[in-house]
Amino acid sequence: MSVIIEKPVITWEQIPENFLLEDEPVDNTIQTPIAVALSEALFMAGRLPETALACTNVAVCATIDGKLTIKAPDWFYVPSVLPREPERERRSYTPNVEGEIPAIVMEFLSETKGGEYSKDSESPVGKWYYYEQILQVPIYGIFEPKSGKLEVYELRSQKYRQQKPDQSDRYWIAEIGLFLGVWHGSKENRTGHWLRWWNENGNLLPWGEEIARQKDQLLQQKNQLLQQKDRLLLQKKQLLLQKNQLLQQEQQRASQEQERATQEQEAKEAALAELALLKKKLSEAGIDPMEI
């Protein structure tokens, strides 16, 4: 005898602004920085327009069989949402009312069990069931920050299928047009595993502090180039000065040589004049100069 499983009735109703949401406790202090870093890289790369939404621990709401159900992913991204007043703090998001279904949701594992793999369809429903069957989110990622293990699941035929990473151990997220992978390093006061984005050319999307550091390095390089240019200009001036000095010395030597040649010529002409005068006097005295 086959068992007929009735599909739940899903409706989308925006909850009132004054609706009291139960705050889901953050298991540890590293989850929020990892989630915020995901959004930061998108924003710095110009891939988080005003029409999109990237949130951390914001309640995603759906009504299942008349009962409001809420899950707050550690991080999720929605490509297109309706405009909202900037001063209004977003504490919840209802798909199909405020915008599209999230394109990707991320859950971070911790020592506390959070139901990330739970397919329980009974209230309170498991996260896996909620994202797969209720919201039908195209991409579901599960990340364990301590070990750096990342699992990415893609919705196919209403079931999540685990994806294989590429040769660089990254996953192509078509809904965002970027690769998602794990990077080990430091940001702010934490050193460990982080989720990072890479573009289609394999270039890492930098965080704000990395961009600032790159700008500082470029500024330092520019200053070094300017200093080198100043040194080269000074050397050029010194070489030009030395060249002028050598030219002046050469001109002085040429002038001295000319002066010596003139003096020698004048002395020679004076000697010849004196000799001619002496010959004249001897001739006048009846003495043949050639016989002397």
VORO-512830 format. One record per residue (C-alpha): x negated, y negated, z. Coordinates in Angstrom, 3 decimals, padded with zeros to 6 digits. Example, Ala and Ser with C-alpha at 12.3 -4.5 7.8 and 13.67 -1.06 7.14 Angstrom:
# VORO-512830
-012.300:004.500:007.800;
-013.670:001.060:007.140;
***
This chain:
# VORO-512830
000.000:000.000:000.000;
-001.517:-003.282:-001.087;
-001.502:-006.278:001.210;
-000.332:-009.508:-000.324;
-002.272:-012.462:001.008;
-000.309:-015.642:000.730;
-002.277:-018.652:-000.387;
-002.225:-021.528:002.065;
-000.302:-024.663:001.219;
-002.829:-027.467:000.918;
-001.805:-031.112:000.987;
-003.813:-034.272:001.163;
-002.651:-036.923:003.578;
-004.704:-039.879:004.659;
-004.880:-040.038:008.427;
-004.021:-043.310:010.204;
-006.840:-045.675:011.150;
-006.039:-045.231:014.848;
-006.064:-041.417:014.643;
-008.258:-040.018:017.413;
-011.018:-037.895:015.894;
-012.916:-035.493:018.076;
-016.595:-036.210:017.757;
-018.540:-033.103:016.782;
-021.699:-033.000:018.885;
-024.974:-033.222:017.013;
-026.943:-030.109:017.905;
-030.340:-031.802:017.913;
-032.023:-035.050:017.041;
-033.592:-033.877:013.771;
-030.383:-033.264:011.804;
-029.338:-036.896:011.459;
-032.747:-038.152:010.182;
-032.826:-035.374:007.559;
-029.326:-036.266:006.370;
-030.006:-039.997:006.358;
-033.206:-039.400:004.371;
-031.192:-037.655:001.642;
-028.994:-040.732:001.207;
-031.925:-043.134:001.495;
-033.790:-041.569:-001.433;
-030.675:-041.748:-003.617;
-030.123:-045.390:-002.693;
-033.739:-046.424:-003.289;
-033.661:-044.731:-006.718;
-030.473:-046.563:-007.709;
-028.504:-043.305:-007.754;
-026.011:-044.266:-005.085;
-023.664:-046.797:-006.697;
-020.874:-048.544:-004.811;
-018.379:-046.140:-006.369;
-020.141:-043.123:-004.799;
-020.213:-041.954:-001.202;
-022.931:-040.202:000.800;
-022.086:-039.574:004.457;
-023.421:-037.925:007.573;
-021.104:-036.319:010.125;
-017.981:-037.947:008.698;
-014.738:-035.965:009.029;
-013.473:-034.461:005.758;
-009.742:-033.909:006.106;
-007.171:-031.599:004.552;
-003.753:-030.404:005.665;
-003.403:-026.604:005.619;
000.131:-025.216:006.031;
001.175:-028.488:007.604;
-001.742:-028.597:010.080;
-004.450:-031.227:009.807;
-007.866:-029.577:009.460;
-011.113:-031.448:009.863;
-014.727:-030.497:009.231;
-017.683:-032.866:009.451;
-020.542:-031.692:007.180;
-024.029:-032.693:008.196;
-024.205:-034.406:004.794;
-021.977:-034.667:001.746;
-021.841:-036.588:-001.523;
-018.816:-037.777:-003.506;
-019.442:-039.129:-007.041;
-016.406:-041.429:-007.103;
-014.305:-042.935:-004.324;
-011.723:-045.704:-004.194;
-012.885:-049.201:-003.200;
-012.955:-049.916:000.523;
-013.516:-053.070:002.558;
-017.201:-053.168:003.578;
-016.369:-054.118:007.178;
-014.228:-051.010:007.671;
-016.218:-048.241:009.308;
-015.648:-044.899:007.614;
-014.909:-042.228:010.205;
-013.032:-039.850:007.906;
-012.550:-039.002:004.249;
-009.519:-037.386:002.614;
-010.211:-035.997:-000.878;
-007.667:-036.646:-003.643;
-006.406:-039.616:-001.625;
-009.552:-041.699:-001.149;
-011.521:-040.252:-004.041;
-012.819:-037.057:-005.604;
-013.646:-033.750:-003.971;
-017.227:-033.811:-002.617;
-019.696:-032.586:-005.236;
-021.992:-031.116:-002.598;
-021.871:-030.474:001.144;
-024.871:-029.648:003.324;
-024.964:-027.913:006.673;
-028.070:-027.709:008.851;
-028.560:-024.635:011.022;
-029.574:-024.914:014.653;
-029.786:-022.745:017.718;
-026.094:-023.397:018.319;
-023.780:-021.373:016.070;
-021.765:-023.764:013.942;
-019.800:-021.414:011.721;
-021.707:-022.318:008.558;
-021.215:-018.780:007.196;
-017.753:-018.280:008.659;
-015.069:-017.212:006.174;
-012.353:-017.120:008.824;
-009.066:-018.258:007.271;
-007.253:-018.485:010.595;
-007.159:-021.772:012.452;
-009.686:-023.083:013.224;
-010.950:-022.046:009.781;
-014.627:-021.392:009.165;
-016.768:-023.897:007.341;
-017.551:-021.525:004.490;
-013.844:-020.842:003.952;
-012.986:-024.532:004.220;
-015.537:-025.645:001.619;
-014.991:-022.684:-000.725;
-011.235:-022.103:-000.632;
-009.697:-025.341:000.639;
-011.887:-028.151:-000.695;
-013.489:-026.028:-003.440;
-016.729:-027.979:-003.276;
-018.918:-027.082:-006.304;
-022.192:-026.867:-004.326;
-022.688:-025.699:-000.738;
-026.164:-025.950:000.792;
-027.354:-024.450:004.066;
-030.680:-025.635:005.446;
-032.647:-024.428:008.433;
-034.997:-027.315:009.372;
-037.232:-025.277:011.672;
-038.259:-022.693:009.059;
-037.603:-024.818:005.987;
-035.304:-022.188:004.476;
-032.801:-023.596:001.983;
-029.880:-021.687:000.490;
-027.766:-023.165:-002.307;
-024.433:-021.704:-003.343;
-022.455:-022.591:-006.463;
-018.694:-022.162:-006.768;
-017.896:-019.713:-009.571;
-014.450:-018.204:-010.041;
-013.447:-019.582:-006.634;
-016.343:-017.782:-004.911;
-019.723:-019.056:-003.772;
-022.642:-017.376:-005.538;
-026.141:-017.839:-004.167;
-028.448:-019.609:-006.632;
-032.079:-018.825:-007.354;
-034.618:-021.656:-007.215;
-036.869:-022.524:-010.150;
-040.627:-021.978:-010.299;
-041.129:-025.016:-008.075;
-038.717:-023.546:-005.510;
-036.131:-026.242:-006.254;
-032.471:-026.180:-007.213;
-030.925:-028.176:-010.041;
-027.867:-030.052:-008.755;
-026.040:-030.942:-011.971;
-023.407:-033.011:-010.153;
-026.128:-035.473:-009.100;
-028.592:-034.863:-011.946;
-031.489:-034.106:-009.613;
-033.449:-031.214:-008.186;
-033.064:-030.437:-004.477;
-035.904:-028.811:-002.577;
-037.879:-028.624:000.645;
-040.839:-030.888:001.389;
-043.134:-030.687:004.400;
-044.564:-033.895:005.767;
-043.988:-036.852:008.038;
-041.363:-039.566:008.160;
-041.059:-042.038:011.000;
-041.750:-040.014:014.150;
-041.076:-036.531:012.802;
-043.367:-034.078:011.027;
-041.720:-030.980:009.579;
-039.490:-029.728:006.778;
-037.317:-032.234:004.926;
-034.818:-032.020:002.096;
-036.006:-034.098:-000.856;
-034.842:-035.012:-004.357;
-036.879:-034.693:-007.568;
-035.846:-036.069:-010.964;
-035.707:-034.087:-014.195;
-039.405:-034.854:-014.840;
-040.424:-033.387:-011.505;
-041.133:-036.743:-009.861;
-040.309:-037.054:-006.179;
-037.732:-039.719:-005.288;
-039.471:-041.822:-002.632;
-038.084:-043.112:000.639;
-038.089:-046.795:001.478;
-041.224:-046.577:003.608;
-043.032:-044.730:000.811;
-042.069:-047.432:-001.675;
-043.298:-050.083:000.772;
-046.547:-048.160:001.225;
-046.962:-047.881:-002.562;
-046.360:-051.621:-002.888;
-048.980:-052.289:-000.203;
-051.447:-050.040:-002.013;
-050.738:-051.793:-005.322;
-051.154:-055.165:-003.605;
-054.465:-054.030:-002.119;
-055.605:-052.790:-005.524;
-054.542:-056.095:-007.074;
-056.479:-058.015:-004.419;
-059.517:-055.805:-005.004;
-059.278:-056.447:-008.745;
-059.008:-060.188:-008.091;
-062.036:-060.010:-005.824;
-063.956:-058.087:-008.491;
-062.869:-060.678:-011.054;
-064.089:-063.472:-008.770;
-067.408:-061.671:-008.263;
-067.795:-061.155:-012.008;
-066.954:-064.804:-012.624;
-069.534:-065.859:-010.037;
-072.112:-063.559:-011.619;
-071.258:-065.027:-015.024;
-071.737:-068.542:-013.656;
-075.051:-067.526:-012.091;
-076.206:-065.952:-015.373;
-075.159:-069.076:-017.249;
-077.054:-071.224:-014.766;
-080.133:-069.014:-015.129;
-079.804:-069.229:-018.905;
-079.613:-073.023:-018.721;
-082.630:-073.084:-016.436;
-084.585:-070.877:-018.831;
-083.512:-073.086:-021.730;
-084.658:-076.181:-019.880;
-087.977:-074.501:-019.069;
-088.374:-073.540:-022.722;
-087.595:-077.089:-023.797;
-090.137:-078.412:-021.296;
-092.778:-076.006:-022.603;
-091.992:-077.034:-026.181;
-092.202:-080.689:-025.215;
-095.519:-080.122:-023.484;
-096.846:-078.210:-026.507;
-095.730:-081.041:-028.776;
-097.365:-083.589:-026.494;
-100.646:-081.626:-026.451;
-100.567:-081.289:-030.230;
-099.965:-085.036:-030.572;
-102.820:-085.830:-028.178;
-105.153:-083.480:-030.057;
-104.177:-085.065:-033.371;
-104.704:-088.554:-031.993;
-108.088:-087.561:-030.534;
-109.117:-086.023:-033.863;
-108.070:-089.112:-035.774;
-109.912:-091.375:-033.305;
-113.065:-089.274:-033.652;
-112.884:-089.448:-037.444;
-112.325:-093.195:-037.321;
-115.264:-093.610:-035.008;
-117.441:-091.481:-037.283;
-116.404:-093.480:-040.350;
-117.232:-096.719:-038.542;
-120.618:-095.346:-037.541;
-121.354:-094.326:-041.139;
-120.381:-097.794:-042.326;
-122.722:-099.463:-039.866;
-125.576:-097.161:-040.849;
-124.994:-097.902:-044.531;
-124.984:-101.608:-043.840;
-128.307:-101.159:-042.021;
-129.773:-099.473:-045.124;
-129.720:-096.035:-043.561;
-128.271:-093.122:-045.433;
-126.033:-091.226:-042.947;
-126.636:-087.970:-044.869;
-130.402:-088.188:-044.132;
-129.958:-088.452:-040.433;
***
